[in-house]
Amino acid sequence: MTNQLGFAALADDTRRTIFERLSKRPVSVGKLAEGLDVTRPAVSQHLKVLLGAGLVVQRREGSRCFYQVDPRGIAAMRDYLDRFWDRALAAFKLAAEQEDP
Protein backbone atom coordinates (compact mmCIF):
# COMPACT_ATOMS: atom_id res chain seq x y z
CA MET A 1 0.00 0.00 0.00
CA THR A 2 1.20 3.47 -0.76
CA ASN A 3 0.23 6.38 1.41
CA GLN A 4 -1.19 8.19 -1.60
CA LEU A 5 -3.69 5.38 -2.21
CA GLY A 6 -4.90 5.55 1.38
CA PHE A 7 -5.44 9.28 1.34
CA ALA A 8 -7.03 9.16 -2.11
CA ALA A 9 -9.37 6.37 -1.00
CA LEU A 10 -10.57 8.38 1.98
CA ALA A 11 -11.09 11.53 -0.11
CA ASP A 12 -14.46 10.16 -1.24
CA ASP A 13 -17.35 10.91 1.17
CA THR A 14 -19.05 7.53 0.71
CA ARG A 15 -15.80 5.60 1.22
CA ARG A 16 -15.06 7.65 4.32
CA THR A 17 -18.50 6.79 5.69
CA ILE A 18 -17.96 3.11 4.95
CA PHE A 19 -14.51 3.24 6.54
CA GLU A 20 -15.90 4.91 9.66
CA ARG A 21 -18.57 2.20 9.97
CA LEU A 22 -15.91 -0.49 9.61
CA SER A 23 -13.83 1.13 12.35
CA LYS A 24 -16.47 0.09 14.87
CA ARG A 25 -16.71 -3.61 13.99
CA PRO A 26 -16.50 -6.05 11.06
CA VAL A 27 -19.49 -5.64 8.75
CA SER A 28 -20.89 -7.43 5.70
CA VAL A 29 -21.56 -5.65 2.40
CA GLY A 30 -25.31 -5.94 2.93
CA LYS A 31 -25.15 -4.26 6.33
CA LEU A 32 -22.82 -1.57 5.00
CA ALA A 33 -25.26 -0.78 2.20
CA GLU A 34 -28.12 -0.20 4.64
CA GLY A 35 -28.73 3.51 5.09
CA LEU A 36 -26.36 4.57 2.32
CA ASP A 37 -27.49 6.41 -0.80
CA VAL A 38 -25.64 3.95 -3.03
CA THR A 39 -26.40 0.43 -4.23
CA ARG A 40 -24.91 -2.73 -2.81
CA PRO A 41 -22.72 -3.20 -5.92
CA ALA A 42 -21.47 0.38 -5.45
CA VAL A 43 -20.56 -0.44 -1.84
CA SER A 44 -18.61 -3.44 -3.15
CA GLN A 45 -16.71 -1.15 -5.52
CA HIS A 46 -15.89 1.24 -2.70
CA LEU A 47 -14.66 -1.69 -0.62
CA LYS A 48 -12.47 -2.79 -3.51
CA VAL A 49 -10.80 0.64 -3.47
CA LEU A 50 -10.33 0.49 0.31
CA LEU A 51 -8.89 -3.02 0.00
CA GLY A 52 -6.50 -1.90 -2.72
CA ALA A 53 -5.36 0.99 -0.55
CA GLY A 54 -4.63 -1.41 2.31
CA LEU A 55 -7.14 0.23 4.64
CA VAL A 56 -9.46 -2.73 5.10
CA VAL A 57 -9.22 -6.51 5.10
CA GLN A 58 -11.79 -9.11 4.13
CA ARG A 59 -12.64 -12.45 5.69
CA ARG A 60 -15.13 -15.08 4.64
CA GLU A 61 -17.63 -16.83 6.87
CA GLY A 62 -19.46 -19.33 4.74
CA SER A 63 -20.88 -17.50 1.77
CA ARG A 64 -20.63 -14.04 3.37
CA CYS A 65 -17.70 -11.64 3.35
CA PHE A 66 -16.97 -9.40 6.30
CA TYR A 67 -14.78 -6.33 6.11
CA GLN A 68 -12.90 -4.54 8.83
CA VAL A 69 -10.29 -1.81 9.16
CA ASP A 70 -6.70 -2.97 8.74
CA PRO A 71 -4.63 -1.33 11.50
CA ARG A 72 -1.48 -1.74 9.40
CA GLY A 73 -2.89 0.57 6.73
CA ILE A 74 -3.79 3.18 9.31
CA ALA A 75 -0.34 2.88 10.89
CA ALA A 76 1.34 3.45 7.52
CA MET A 77 -0.69 6.63 6.97
CA ARG A 78 0.06 7.84 10.46
CA ASP A 79 3.77 7.16 10.06
CA TYR A 80 3.71 9.19 6.86
CA LEU A 81 2.03 12.14 8.61
CA ASP A 82 4.27 11.83 11.67
CA ARG A 83 7.32 12.46 9.49
CA PHE A 84 5.89 15.86 8.55
CA TRP A 85 5.06 16.61 12.16
CA ASP A 86 8.59 15.65 13.26
CA ARG A 87 10.08 17.90 10.56
CA ALA A 88 7.82 20.78 11.57
CA LEU A 89 8.80 20.43 15.23
CA ALA A 90 12.50 20.25 14.36
CA ALA A 91 12.20 23.40 12.21
CA PHE A 92 10.34 25.20 14.99
CA LYS A 93 13.01 24.19 17.52
CA LEU A 94 15.79 25.41 15.23
CA ALA A 95 14.02 28.73 14.63
CA ALA A 96 13.39 29.22 18.35
CA GLU A 97 17.04 28.49 19.20
CA GLN A 98 18.24 31.01 16.59
CA GLU A 99 16.12 33.89 17.88
CA ASP A 100 17.80 36.54 19.98
CA PRO A 101 16.38 36.69 23.52
VEXKEDO-872285 format. One line per 5 residues: number of its first residue (from 1); their letters; for each residue x, y, z of C-alpha. Coordinates in steps of 0.02 Angstrom, whole numbers, always signed. Example, Ala and Ser with C-alpha at 12.3 -4.5 7.8 and 13.67 -1.06 7.14 Angstrom:
<nodes>
1	as	+615 -225 +390 | +684 -53 +357
</nodes>
This chain:
<nodes>
1	mtnql	+0 +0 +0 | +60 +173 -38 | +11 +319 +71 | -60 +410 -80 | -184 +269 -111
6	gfaal	-245 +277 +69 | -272 +464 +67 | -352 +458 -106 | -469 +318 -50 | -528 +419 +99
11	addtr	-554 +577 -5 | -723 +508 -62 | -868 +545 +59 | -953 +377 +35 | -790 +280 +61
16	rtife	-753 +382 +216 | -925 +340 +285 | -898 +155 +247 | -726 +162 +327 | -795 +245 +483
21	rlskr	-929 +110 +499 | -795 -24 +481 | -691 +57 +617 | -824 +5 +744 | -835 -180 +700
26	pvsvg	-825 -302 +553 | -975 -282 +437 | -1045 -371 +285 | -1078 -282 +120 | -1265 -297 +147
31	klaeg	-1258 -213 +316 | -1141 -79 +250 | -1263 -39 +110 | -1406 -10 +232 | -1436 +175 +255
36	ldvtr	-1318 +229 +116 | -1375 +321 -40 | -1282 +197 -152 | -1320 +22 -212 | -1246 -136 -140
41	pavsq	-1136 -160 -296 | -1073 +19 -272 | -1028 -22 -92 | -931 -172 -158 | -836 -58 -276
46	hlkvl	-795 +62 -135 | -733 -85 -31 | -624 -139 -175 | -540 +32 -174 | -516 +24 +15
51	lgagl	-444 -151 +0 | -325 -95 -136 | -268 +49 -28 | -232 -71 +116 | -357 +12 +232
56	vvqrr	-473 -136 +255 | -461 -325 +255 | -589 -455 +206 | -632 -623 +285 | -756 -754 +232
61	egsrc	-882 -841 +344 | -973 -967 +237 | -1044 -875 +88 | -1031 -702 +169 | -885 -582 +168
66	fyqvd	-849 -470 +315 | -739 -317 +305 | -645 -227 +442 | -515 -91 +458 | -335 -149 +437
71	prgia	-232 -67 +575 | -74 -87 +470 | -145 +28 +337 | -189 +159 +465 | -17 +144 +545
76	amrdy	+67 +173 +376 | -34 +331 +349 | +3 +392 +523 | +189 +358 +503 | +185 +460 +343
81	ldrfw	+101 +607 +430 | +214 +591 +583 | +366 +623 +474 | +295 +793 +427 | +253 +831 +608
86	drala	+430 +783 +663 | +504 +895 +528 | +391 +1039 +578 | +440 +1022 +761 | +625 +1013 +718
91	afkla	+610 +1170 +610 | +517 +1260 +750 | +650 +1210 +876 | +789 +1271 +761 | +701 +1437 +731
96	aeqed	+669 +1461 +918 | +852 +1425 +960 | +912 +1551 +829 | +806 +1695 +894 | +890 +1827 +999
101	p	+819 +1834 +1176
</nodes>
